[in-house]
Amino acid sequence: MFDSNNDITTLNSLIATTLDSADGYTEAAKESDNPKFGDMFTSRASERSWARSAPGRTKPSCTSTSTMPSVSFSRRQARKRR
C-alpha cells in the first residue's frame, strides 16, 4: 500500500531542496564577477523558482498544459522532518 504521509514528506523535502537551490543560484548570480556565469546562475534560479508559485500554476518552462499539484508545505517543516 501507499503511505501518503511519507509521500507528502518526501515531496515537501524535494520542494524545500528546490527552493534552497533557487536561492543559492540567485545568490551566486549576484556575487559572480563573470557575466556569463551570472546569466547561467540566474537561468538556473529561474528554472527552479516555479516551486514558489501559487498552487495550480503552470511551471514557467513547461510547454504542456498540465499544472503542478497542490501540496501544502512549509520550508521550515520540511527541514525539521529530514
PyMOL Python script that loads the backbone (N, CA, C, O; Angstrom):
from pymol import cmd

cmd.read_pdbstr("""\
ATOM      1  N   MET A   1       0.840  -1.187   0.000  1.00  0.00           N
ATOM      2  CA  MET A   1       0.000   0.000   0.000  1.00  0.00           C
ATOM      3  C   MET A   1       0.884   1.249   0.000  1.00  0.00           C
ATOM      4  O   MET A   1       2.058   1.214   0.367  1.00  0.00           O
ATOM      5  N   PHE A   2       0.278   2.328  -0.419  1.00  0.00           N
ATOM      6  CA  PHE A   2       0.980   3.603  -0.448  1.00  0.00           C
ATOM      7  C   PHE A   2       0.827   4.309   0.893  1.00  0.00           C
ATOM      8  O   PHE A   2      -0.240   4.274   1.507  1.00  0.00           O
ATOM      9  N   ASP A   3       1.893   4.945   1.338  1.00  0.00           N
ATOM     10  CA  ASP A   3       1.874   5.724   2.566  1.00  0.00           C
ATOM     11  C   ASP A   3       1.846   7.192   2.170  1.00  0.00           C
ATOM     12  O   ASP A   3       2.889   7.778   1.880  1.00  0.00           O
ATOM     13  N   SER A   4       0.653   7.792   2.155  1.00  0.00           N
ATOM     14  CA  SER A   4       0.530   9.172   1.680  1.00  0.00           C
ATOM     15  C   SER A   4       1.285  10.148   2.565  1.00  0.00           C
ATOM     16  O   SER A   4       1.781  11.156   2.063  1.00  0.00           O
ATOM     17  N   ASN A   5       1.391   9.887   3.868  1.00  0.00           N
ATOM     18  CA  ASN A   5       2.168  10.778   4.737  1.00  0.00           C
ATOM     19  C   ASN A   5       3.638  10.777   4.342  1.00  0.00           C
ATOM     20  O   ASN A   5       4.284  11.824   4.319  1.00  0.00           O
ATOM     21  N   ASN A   6       4.159   9.599   4.032  1.00  0.00           N
ATOM     22  CA  ASN A   6       5.555   9.502   3.605  1.00  0.00           C
ATOM     23  C   ASN A   6       5.748  10.178   2.252  1.00  0.00           C
ATOM     24  O   ASN A   6       6.761  10.841   2.028  1.00  0.00           O
ATOM     25  N   ASP A   7       4.781  10.015   1.348  1.00  0.00           N
ATOM     26  CA  ASP A   7       4.852  10.654   0.032  1.00  0.00           C
ATOM     27  C   ASP A   7       4.864  12.172   0.165  1.00  0.00           C
ATOM     28  O   ASP A   7       5.652  12.851  -0.494  1.00  0.00           O
ATOM     29  N   ILE A   8       3.993  12.702   1.016  1.00  0.00           N
ATOM     30  CA  ILE A   8       3.927  14.149   1.217  1.00  0.00           C
ATOM     31  C   ILE A   8       5.214  14.658   1.855  1.00  0.00           C
ATOM     32  O   ILE A   8       5.721  15.714   1.475  1.00  0.00           O
ATOM     33  N   THR A   9       5.742  13.917   2.817  1.00  0.00           N
ATOM     34  CA  THR A   9       7.001  14.303   3.452  1.00  0.00           C
ATOM     35  C   THR A   9       8.127  14.335   2.421  1.00  0.00           C
ATOM     36  O   THR A   9       8.945  15.256   2.420  1.00  0.00           O
ATOM     37  N   THR A  10       8.169  13.350   1.562  1.00  0.00           N
ATOM     38  CA  THR A  10       9.191  13.297   0.513  1.00  0.00           C
ATOM     39  C   THR A  10       9.036  14.466  -0.452  1.00  0.00           C
ATOM     40  O   THR A  10      10.022  15.110  -0.808  1.00  0.00           O
ATOM     41  N   LEU A  11       7.803  14.746  -0.877  1.00  0.00           N
ATOM     42  CA  LEU A  11       7.562  15.880  -1.772  1.00  0.00           C
ATOM     43  C   LEU A  11       7.949  17.199  -1.108  1.00  0.00           C
ATOM     44  O   LEU A  11       8.558  18.059  -1.744  1.00  0.00           O
ATOM     45  N   ASN A  12       7.597  17.361   0.163  1.00  0.00           N
ATOM     46  CA  ASN A  12       7.964  18.586   0.877  1.00  0.00           C
ATOM     47  C   ASN A  12       9.470  18.761   0.946  1.00  0.00           C
ATOM     48  O   ASN A  12       9.982  19.871   0.797  1.00  0.00           O
ATOM     49  N   SER A  13      10.170  17.677   1.169  1.00  0.00           N
ATOM     50  CA  SER A  13      11.630  17.737   1.217  1.00  0.00           C
ATOM     51  C   SER A  13      12.204  18.119  -0.144  1.00  0.00           C
ATOM     52  O   SER A  13      13.130  18.926  -0.223  1.00  0.00           O
ATOM     53  N   LEU A  14      11.664  17.550  -1.204  1.00  0.00           N
ATOM     54  CA  LEU A  14      12.127  17.882  -2.555  1.00  0.00           C
ATOM     55  C   LEU A  14      11.828  19.339  -2.908  1.00  0.00           C
ATOM     56  O   LEU A  14      12.647  20.007  -3.538  1.00  0.00           O
ATOM     57  N   ILE A  15      10.670  19.825  -2.510  1.00  0.00           N
ATOM     58  CA  ILE A  15      10.320  21.222  -2.770  1.00  0.00           C
ATOM     59  C   ILE A  15      11.251  22.148  -2.000  1.00  0.00           C
ATOM     60  O   ILE A  15      11.724  23.146  -2.544  1.00  0.00           O
ATOM     61  N   ALA A  16      11.519  21.822  -0.733  1.00  0.00           N
ATOM     62  CA  ALA A  16      12.431  22.646   0.074  1.00  0.00           C
ATOM     63  C   ALA A  16      13.820  22.664  -0.546  1.00  0.00           C
ATOM     64  O   ALA A  16      14.471  23.709  -0.573  1.00  0.00           O
ATOM     65  N   THR A  17      14.280  21.526  -1.042  1.00  0.00           N
ATOM     66  CA  THR A  17      15.588  21.450  -1.697  1.00  0.00           C
ATOM     67  C   THR A  17      15.607  22.296  -2.964  1.00  0.00           C
ATOM     68  O   THR A  17      16.588  22.984  -3.246  1.00  0.00           O
ATOM     69  N   THR A  18      14.519  22.239  -3.722  1.00  0.00           N
ATOM     70  CA  THR A  18      14.416  23.040  -4.947  1.00  0.00           C
ATOM     71  C   THR A  18      14.466  24.531  -4.625  1.00  0.00           C
ATOM     72  O   THR A  18      15.163  25.291  -5.297  1.00  0.00           O
ATOM     73  N   LEU A  19      13.725  24.949  -3.597  1.00  0.00           N
ATOM     74  CA  LEU A  19      13.729  26.358  -3.203  1.00  0.00           C
ATOM     75  C   LEU A  19      15.101  26.789  -2.700  1.00  0.00           C
ATOM     76  O   LEU A  19      15.561  27.889  -3.006  1.00  0.00           O
ATOM     77  N   ASP A  20      15.749  25.928  -1.935  1.00  0.00           N
ATOM     78  CA  ASP A  20      17.094  26.249  -1.459  1.00  0.00           C
ATOM     79  C   ASP A  20      18.066  26.403  -2.620  1.00  0.00           C
ATOM     80  O   ASP A  20      18.925  27.285  -2.598  1.00  0.00           O
ATOM     81  N   SER A  21      17.936  25.549  -3.638  1.00  0.00           N
ATOM     82  CA  SER A  21      18.841  25.649  -4.790  1.00  0.00           C
ATOM     83  C   SER A  21      18.569  26.928  -5.571  1.00  0.00           C
ATOM     84  O   SER A  21      19.504  27.555  -6.069  1.00  0.00           O
ATOM     85  N   ALA A  22      17.296  27.326  -5.687  1.00  0.00           N
ATOM     86  CA  ALA A  22      16.973  28.582  -6.372  1.00  0.00           C
ATOM     87  C   ALA A  22      17.599  29.757  -5.630  1.00  0.00           C
ATOM     88  O   ALA A  22      18.162  30.658  -6.252  1.00  0.00           O
ATOM     89  N   ASP A  23      17.504  29.748  -4.312  1.00  0.00           N
ATOM     90  CA  ASP A  23      18.122  30.812  -3.509  1.00  0.00           C
ATOM     91  C   ASP A  23      19.639  30.824  -3.684  1.00  0.00           C
ATOM     92  O   ASP A  23      20.251  31.887  -3.793  1.00  0.00           O
ATOM     93  N   GLY A  24      20.231  29.647  -3.708  1.00  0.00           N
ATOM     94  CA  GLY A  24      21.684  29.543  -3.877  1.00  0.00           C
ATOM     95  C   GLY A  24      22.142  30.060  -5.227  1.00  0.00           C
ATOM     96  O   GLY A  24      23.134  30.783  -5.317  1.00  0.00           O
ATOM     97  N   TYR A  25      21.415  29.689  -6.287  1.00  0.00           N
ATOM     98  CA  TYR A  25      21.763  30.180  -7.625  1.00  0.00           C
ATOM     99  C   TYR A  25      21.570  31.693  -7.734  1.00  0.00           C
ATOM    100  O   TYR A  25      22.361  32.372  -8.388  1.00  0.00           O
ATOM    101  N   THR A  26      20.525  32.222  -7.099  1.00  0.00           N
ATOM    102  CA  THR A  26      20.304  33.669  -7.116  1.00  0.00           C
ATOM    103  C   THR A  26      21.455  34.396  -6.425  1.00  0.00           C
ATOM    104  O   THR A  26      21.947  35.408  -6.924  1.00  0.00           O
ATOM    105  N   GLU A  27      21.872  33.885  -5.292  1.00  0.00           N
ATOM    106  CA  GLU A  27      22.992  34.486  -4.561  1.00  0.00           C
ATOM    107  C   GLU A  27      24.290  34.382  -5.364  1.00  0.00           C
ATOM    108  O   GLU A  27      25.075  35.329  -5.402  1.00  0.00           O
ATOM    109  N   ALA A  28      24.513  33.243  -5.998  1.00  0.00           N
ATOM    110  CA  ALA A  28      25.715  33.065  -6.816  1.00  0.00           C
ATOM    111  C   ALA A  28      25.718  34.040  -7.991  1.00  0.00           C
ATOM    112  O   ALA A  28      26.768  34.569  -8.357  1.00  0.00           O
ATOM    113  N   ALA A  29      24.549  34.280  -8.581  1.00  0.00           N
ATOM    114  CA  ALA A  29      24.459  35.226  -9.706  1.00  0.00           C
ATOM    115  C   ALA A  29      24.818  36.633  -9.251  1.00  0.00           C
ATOM    116  O   ALA A  29      25.507  37.362  -9.964  1.00  0.00           O
ATOM    117  N   LYS A  30      24.352  37.016  -8.067  1.00  0.00           N
ATOM    118  CA  LYS A  30      24.652  38.348  -7.527  1.00  0.00           C
ATOM    119  C   LYS A  30      26.143  38.531  -7.259  1.00  0.00           C
ATOM    120  O   LYS A  30      26.689  39.615  -7.460  1.00  0.00           O
ATOM    121  N   GLU A  31      26.790  37.471  -6.806  1.00  0.00           N
ATOM    122  CA  GLU A  31      28.195  37.561  -6.418  1.00  0.00           C
ATOM    123  C   GLU A  31      29.169  37.250  -7.550  1.00  0.00           C
ATOM    124  O   GLU A  31      30.378  37.400  -7.376  1.00  0.00           O
ATOM    125  N   SER A  32      28.673  36.825  -8.687  1.00  0.00           N
ATOM    126  CA  SER A  32      29.537  36.454  -9.798  1.00  0.00           C
ATOM    127  C   SER A  32      30.158  37.684 -10.449  1.00  0.00           C
ATOM    128  O   SER A  32      29.474  38.669 -10.728  1.00  0.00           O
ATOM    129  N   ASP A  33      31.455  37.611 -10.683  1.00  0.00           N
ATOM    130  CA  ASP A  33      32.162  38.685 -11.377  1.00  0.00           C
ATOM    131  C   ASP A  33      32.118  38.493 -12.893  1.00  0.00           C
ATOM    132  O   ASP A  33      32.382  39.429 -13.647  1.00  0.00           O
ATOM    133  N   ASN A  34      31.789  37.303 -13.330  1.00  0.00           N
ATOM    134  CA  ASN A  34      31.744  36.978 -14.752  1.00  0.00           C
ATOM    135  C   ASN A  34      30.295  36.994 -15.226  1.00  0.00           C
ATOM    136  O   ASN A  34      29.497  36.188 -14.749  1.00  0.00           O
ATOM    137  N   PRO A  35      29.928  37.881 -16.146  1.00  0.00           N
ATOM    138  CA  PRO A  35      28.543  37.956 -16.616  1.00  0.00           C
ATOM    139  C   PRO A  35      28.013  36.646 -17.193  1.00  0.00           C
ATOM    140  O   PRO A  35      26.825  36.346 -17.073  1.00  0.00           O
ATOM    141  N   LYS A  36      28.888  35.874 -17.814  1.00  0.00           N
ATOM    142  CA  LYS A  36      28.469  34.587 -18.377  1.00  0.00           C
ATOM    143  C   LYS A  36      27.961  33.659 -17.270  1.00  0.00           C
ATOM    144  O   LYS A  36      26.923  33.014 -17.418  1.00  0.00           O
ATOM    145  N   PHE A  37      28.701  33.599 -16.165  1.00  0.00           N
ATOM    146  CA  PHE A  37      28.279  32.757 -15.047  1.00  0.00           C
ATOM    147  C   PHE A  37      27.062  33.347 -14.352  1.00  0.00           C
ATOM    148  O   PHE A  37      26.174  32.613 -13.920  1.00  0.00           O
ATOM    149  N   GLY A  38      27.018  34.670 -14.243  1.00  0.00           N
ATOM    150  CA  GLY A  38      25.858  35.319 -13.644  1.00  0.00           C
ATOM    151  C   GLY A  38      24.584  34.985 -14.394  1.00  0.00           C
ATOM    152  O   GLY A  38      23.557  34.690 -13.782  1.00  0.00           O
ATOM    153  N   ASP A  39      24.645  35.029 -15.722  1.00  0.00           N
ATOM    154  CA  ASP A  39      23.483  34.675 -16.543  1.00  0.00           C
ATOM    155  C   ASP A  39      23.106  33.210 -16.367  1.00  0.00           C
ATOM    156  O   ASP A  39      21.925  32.872 -16.298  1.00  0.00           O
ATOM    157  N   MET A  40      24.108  32.346 -16.294  1.00  0.00           N
ATOM    158  CA  MET A  40      23.835  30.923 -16.125  1.00  0.00           C
ATOM    159  C   MET A  40      23.159  30.661 -14.770  1.00  0.00           C
ATOM    160  O   MET A  40      22.187  29.910 -14.689  1.00  0.00           O
ATOM    161  N   PHE A  41      23.683  31.287 -13.713  1.00  0.00           N
ATOM    162  CA  PHE A  41      23.095  31.094 -12.387  1.00  0.00           C
ATOM    163  C   PHE A  41      21.678  31.669 -12.321  1.00  0.00           C
ATOM    164  O   PHE A  41      20.797  31.074 -11.700  1.00  0.00           O
ATOM    165  N   THR A  42      21.457  32.815 -12.953  1.00  0.00           N
ATOM    166  CA  THR A  42      20.122  33.410 -12.984  1.00  0.00           C
ATOM    167  C   THR A  42      19.149  32.495 -13.714  1.00  0.00           C
ATOM    168  O   THR A  42      18.007  32.328 -13.286  1.00  0.00           O
ATOM    169  N   SER A  43      19.595  31.911 -14.801  1.00  0.00           N
ATOM    170  CA  SER A  43      18.763  30.984 -15.554  1.00  0.00           C
ATOM    171  C   SER A  43      18.393  29.769 -14.713  1.00  0.00           C
ATOM    172  O   SER A  43      17.239  29.340 -14.706  1.00  0.00           O
ATOM    173  N   ARG A  44      19.363  29.221 -14.011  1.00  0.00           N
ATOM    174  CA  ARG A  44      19.092  28.047 -13.170  1.00  0.00           C
ATOM    175  C   ARG A  44      18.159  28.392 -12.014  1.00  0.00           C
ATOM    176  O   ARG A  44      17.310  27.584 -11.636  1.00  0.00           O
ATOM    177  N   ALA A  45      18.312  29.583 -11.454  1.00  0.00           N
ATOM    178  CA  ALA A  45      17.405  30.018 -10.381  1.00  0.00           C
ATOM    179  C   ALA A  45      15.978  30.125 -10.923  1.00  0.00           C
ATOM    180  O   ALA A  45      15.024  29.728 -10.254  1.00  0.00           O
ATOM    181  N   SER A  46      15.839  30.661 -12.134  1.00  0.00           N
ATOM    182  CA  SER A  46      14.514  30.796 -12.750  1.00  0.00           C
ATOM    183  C   SER A  46      13.876  29.440 -13.007  1.00  0.00           C
ATOM    184  O   SER A  46      12.670  29.273 -12.826  1.00  0.00           O
ATOM    185  N   GLU A  47      14.677  28.476 -13.426  1.00  0.00           N
ATOM    186  CA  GLU A  47      14.161  27.127 -13.677  1.00  0.00           C
ATOM    187  C   GLU A  47      13.561  26.516 -12.419  1.00  0.00           C
ATOM    188  O   GLU A  47      12.616  25.730 -12.489  1.00  0.00           O
ATOM    189  N   ARG A  48      14.115  26.885 -11.268  1.00  0.00           N
ATOM    190  CA  ARG A  48      13.671  26.290 -10.010  1.00  0.00           C
ATOM    191  C   ARG A  48      12.634  27.130  -9.272  1.00  0.00           C
ATOM    192  O   ARG A  48      12.035  26.662  -8.303  1.00  0.00           O
ATOM    193  N   SER A  49      12.419  28.351  -9.715  1.00  0.00           N
ATOM    194  CA  SER A  49      11.524  29.249  -8.986  1.00  0.00           C
ATOM    195  C   SER A  49      10.052  28.890  -9.139  1.00  0.00           C
ATOM    196  O   SER A  49       9.224  29.438  -8.411  1.00  0.00           O
ATOM    197  N   TRP A  50       9.693  28.004 -10.044  1.00  0.00           N
ATOM    198  CA  TRP A  50       8.305  27.589 -10.199  1.00  0.00           C
ATOM    199  C   TRP A  50       7.740  27.052  -8.894  1.00  0.00           C
ATOM    200  O   TRP A  50       6.533  27.133  -8.669  1.00  0.00           O
ATOM    201  N   ALA A  51       8.586  26.508  -8.034  1.00  0.00           N
ATOM    202  CA  ALA A  51       8.122  25.928  -6.774  1.00  0.00           C
ATOM    203  C   ALA A  51       7.562  26.989  -5.828  1.00  0.00           C
ATOM    204  O   ALA A  51       6.834  26.660  -4.891  1.00  0.00           O
ATOM    205  N   ARG A  52       7.896  28.262  -6.065  1.00  0.00           N
ATOM    206  CA  ARG A  52       7.380  29.352  -5.230  1.00  0.00           C
ATOM    207  C   ARG A  52       5.994  29.811  -5.671  1.00  0.00           C
ATOM    208  O   ARG A  52       5.302  30.489  -4.911  1.00  0.00           O
ATOM    209  N   SER A  53       5.581  29.458  -6.874  1.00  0.00           N
ATOM    210  CA  SER A  53       4.308  29.961  -7.396  1.00  0.00           C
ATOM    211  C   SER A  53       3.139  29.354  -6.636  1.00  0.00           C
ATOM    212  O   SER A  53       3.267  28.335  -5.956  1.00  0.00           O
ATOM    213  N   ALA A  54       2.028  29.997  -6.771  1.00  0.00           N
ATOM    214  CA  ALA A  54       0.821  29.535  -6.092  1.00  0.00           C
ATOM    215  C   ALA A  54       0.424  28.148  -6.596  1.00  0.00           C
ATOM    216  O   ALA A  54       0.693  27.802  -7.747  1.00  0.00           O
ATOM    217  N   PRO A  55      -0.216  27.355  -5.732  1.00  0.00           N
ATOM    218  CA  PRO A  55      -0.654  26.015  -6.150  1.00  0.00           C
ATOM    219  C   PRO A  55      -1.524  26.083  -7.400  1.00  0.00           C
ATOM    220  O   PRO A  55      -2.379  26.959  -7.528  1.00  0.00           O
ATOM    221  N   GLY A  56      -1.295  25.146  -8.319  1.00  0.00           N
ATOM    222  CA  GLY A  56      -2.089  25.063  -9.525  1.00  0.00           C
ATOM    223  C   GLY A  56      -1.553  25.857 -10.699  1.00  0.00           C
ATOM    224  O   GLY A  56      -2.092  25.764 -11.802  1.00  0.00           O
ATOM    225  N   ARG A  57      -0.502  26.636 -10.486  1.00  0.00           N
ATOM    226  CA  ARG A  57       0.076  27.400 -11.593  1.00  0.00           C
ATOM    227  C   ARG A  57       0.931  26.485 -12.437  1.00  0.00           C
ATOM    228  O   ARG A  57       1.508  25.518 -11.938  1.00  0.00           O
ATOM    229  N   THR A  58       1.010  26.788 -13.702  1.00  0.00           N
ATOM    230  CA  THR A  58       1.819  26.000 -14.623  1.00  0.00           C
ATOM    231  C   THR A  58       3.288  26.349 -14.446  1.00  0.00           C
ATOM    232  O   THR A  58       3.641  27.518 -14.293  1.00  0.00           O
ATOM    233  N   LYS A  59       4.123  25.358 -14.467  1.00  0.00           N
ATOM    234  CA  LYS A  59       5.568  25.564 -14.401  1.00  0.00           C
ATOM    235  C   LYS A  59       5.988  26.446 -15.575  1.00  0.00           C
ATOM    236  O   LYS A  59       5.650  26.128 -16.715  1.00  0.00           O
ATOM    237  N   PRO A  60       6.723  27.560 -15.337  1.00  0.00           N
ATOM    238  CA  PRO A  60       7.050  28.508 -16.407  1.00  0.00           C
ATOM    239  C   PRO A  60       7.723  27.903 -17.627  1.00  0.00           C
ATOM    240  O   PRO A  60       7.385  28.279 -18.749  1.00  0.00           O
ATOM    241  N   SER A  61       8.653  26.989 -17.453  1.00  0.00           N
ATOM    242  CA  SER A  61       9.373  26.450 -18.593  1.00  0.00           C
ATOM    243  C   SER A  61       8.651  25.260 -19.238  1.00  0.00           C
ATOM    244  O   SER A  61       9.157  24.661 -20.187  1.00  0.00           O
ATOM    245  N   CYS A  62       7.494  24.932 -18.728  1.00  0.00           N
ATOM    246  CA  CYS A  62       6.734  23.785 -19.207  1.00  0.00           C
ATOM    247  C   CYS A  62       5.930  24.164 -20.454  1.00  0.00           C
ATOM    248  O   CYS A  62       5.299  25.220 -20.488  1.00  0.00           O
ATOM    249  N   THR A  63       5.950  23.315 -21.465  1.00  0.00           N
ATOM    250  CA  THR A  63       5.196  23.598 -22.679  1.00  0.00           C
ATOM    251  C   THR A  63       3.842  22.898 -22.683  1.00  0.00           C
ATOM    252  O   THR A  63       3.008  23.171 -23.546  1.00  0.00           O
ATOM    253  N   SER A  64       3.618  22.007 -21.736  1.00  0.00           N
ATOM    254  CA  SER A  64       2.328  21.321 -21.683  1.00  0.00           C
ATOM    255  C   SER A  64       1.320  22.178 -20.929  1.00  0.00           C
ATOM    256  O   SER A  64       1.673  23.205 -20.348  1.00  0.00           O
ATOM    257  N   THR A  65       0.068  21.748 -20.943  1.00  0.00           N
ATOM    258  CA  THR A  65      -0.976  22.480 -20.237  1.00  0.00           C
ATOM    259  C   THR A  65      -1.208  21.921 -18.844  1.00  0.00           C
ATOM    260  O   THR A  65      -2.125  22.361 -18.151  1.00  0.00           O
ATOM    261  N   SER A  66      -0.404  20.968 -18.423  1.00  0.00           N
ATOM    262  CA  SER A  66      -0.586  20.401 -17.094  1.00  0.00           C
ATOM    263  C   SER A  66      -0.140  21.406 -16.036  1.00  0.00           C
ATOM    264  O   SER A  66       0.657  22.305 -16.307  1.00  0.00           O
ATOM    265  N   THR A  67      -0.667  21.236 -14.831  1.00  0.00           N
ATOM    266  CA  THR A  67      -0.303  22.130 -13.743  1.00  0.00           C
ATOM    267  C   THR A  67       0.400  21.342 -12.660  1.00  0.00           C
ATOM    268  O   THR A  67       0.289  20.118 -12.583  1.00  0.00           O
ATOM    269  N   MET A  68       1.120  22.062 -11.831  1.00  0.00           N
ATOM    270  CA  MET A  68       1.812  21.425 -10.721  1.00  0.00           C
ATOM    271  C   MET A  68       0.778  21.050  -9.666  1.00  0.00           C
ATOM    272  O   MET A  68      -0.183  21.794  -9.467  1.00  0.00           O
ATOM    273  N   PRO A  69       0.947  19.908  -8.977  1.00  0.00           N
ATOM    274  CA  PRO A  69      -0.015  19.515  -7.954  1.00  0.00           C
ATOM    275  C   PRO A  69       0.031  20.464  -6.769  1.00  0.00           C
ATOM    276  O   PRO A  69       1.070  21.051  -6.468  1.00  0.00           O
ATOM    277  N   SER A  70      -1.090  20.605  -6.110  1.00  0.00           N
ATOM    278  CA  SER A  70      -1.175  21.466  -4.941  1.00  0.00           C
ATOM    279  C   SER A  70      -0.767  20.666  -3.716  1.00  0.00           C
ATOM    280  O   SER A  70      -1.440  19.702  -3.352  1.00  0.00           O
ATOM    281  N   VAL A  71       0.325  21.055  -3.077  1.00  0.00           N
ATOM    282  CA  VAL A  71       0.802  20.398  -1.868  1.00  0.00           C
ATOM    283  C   VAL A  71       1.073  21.487  -0.849  1.00  0.00           C
ATOM    284  O   VAL A  71       1.861  22.399  -1.097  1.00  0.00           O
ATOM    285  N   SER A  72       0.424  21.390   0.290  1.00  0.00           N
ATOM    286  CA  SER A  72       0.641  22.381   1.340  1.00  0.00           C
ATOM    287  C   SER A  72       1.918  22.023   2.088  1.00  0.00           C
ATOM    288  O   SER A  72       2.103  20.877   2.498  1.00  0.00           O
ATOM    289  N   PHE A  73       2.796  23.002   2.264  1.00  0.00           N
ATOM    290  CA  PHE A  73       4.042  22.733   2.957  1.00  0.00           C
ATOM    291  C   PHE A  73       4.635  24.012   3.498  1.00  0.00           C
ATOM    292  O   PHE A  73       4.262  25.117   3.104  1.00  0.00           O
ATOM    293  N   SER A  74       5.553  23.835   4.395  1.00  0.00           N
ATOM    294  CA  SER A  74       6.352  24.927   4.927  1.00  0.00           C
ATOM    295  C   SER A  74       7.795  24.495   4.810  1.00  0.00           C
ATOM    296  O   SER A  74       8.130  23.368   5.177  1.00  0.00           O
ATOM    297  N   ARG A  75       8.662  25.365   4.308  1.00  0.00           N
ATOM    298  CA  ARG A  75      10.078  25.001   4.178  1.00  0.00           C
ATOM    299  C   ARG A  75      10.646  24.615   5.535  1.00  0.00           C
ATOM    300  O   ARG A  75      11.437  23.678   5.643  1.00  0.00           O
ATOM    301  N   ARG A  76      10.242  25.334   6.561  1.00  0.00           N
ATOM    302  CA  ARG A  76      10.744  25.039   7.902  1.00  0.00           C
ATOM    303  C   ARG A  76      10.284  23.652   8.339  1.00  0.00           C
ATOM    304  O   ARG A  76      11.071  22.893   8.904  1.00  0.00           O
ATOM    305  N   GLN A  77       9.022  23.310   8.085  1.00  0.00           N
ATOM    306  CA  GLN A  77       8.516  21.989   8.447  1.00  0.00           C
ATOM    307  C   GLN A  77       9.235  20.896   7.681  1.00  0.00           C
ATOM    308  O   GLN A  77       9.555  19.846   8.238  1.00  0.00           O
ATOM    309  N   ALA A  78       9.490  21.143   6.402  1.00  0.00           N
ATOM    310  CA  ALA A  78      10.170  20.133   5.586  1.00  0.00           C
ATOM    311  C   ALA A  78      11.578  19.884   6.103  1.00  0.00           C
ATOM    312  O   ALA A  78      12.031  18.739   6.122  1.00  0.00           O
ATOM    313  N   ARG A  79      12.272  20.924   6.518  1.00  0.00           N
ATOM    314  CA  ARG A  79      13.631  20.761   7.032  1.00  0.00           C
ATOM    315  C   ARG A  79      13.634  20.012   8.360  1.00  0.00           C
ATOM    316  O   ARG A  79      14.540  19.219   8.616  1.00  0.00           O
ATOM    317  N   LYS A  80      12.643  20.249   9.202  1.00  0.00           N
ATOM    318  CA  LYS A  80      12.558  19.562  10.505  1.00  0.00           C
ATOM    319  C   LYS A  80      12.373  18.075  10.323  1.00  0.00           C
ATOM    320  O   LYS A  80      12.818  17.284  11.155  1.00  0.00           O
ATOM    321  N   ARG A  81      11.714  17.683   9.231  1.00  0.00           N
ATOM    322  CA  ARG A  81      11.404  16.263   9.006  1.00  0.00           C
ATOM    323  C   ARG A  81      12.579  15.495   8.424  1.00  0.00           C
ATOM    324  O   ARG A  81      12.527  14.267   8.353  1.00  0.00           O
ATOM    325  N   ARG A  82      13.610  16.163   8.015  1.00  0.00           N
ATOM    326  CA  ARG A  82      14.753  15.470   7.381  1.00  0.00           C
ATOM    327  C   ARG A  82      15.488  14.611   8.351  1.00  0.00           C
ATOM    328  O   ARG A  82      16.468  13.964   7.982  1.00  0.00           O
TER     329      ARG A  82
END
""", "prot")
cmd.dss("prot")
cmd.show_as("cartoon", "prot")
cmd.util.cbc("prot")
cmd.orient("prot")
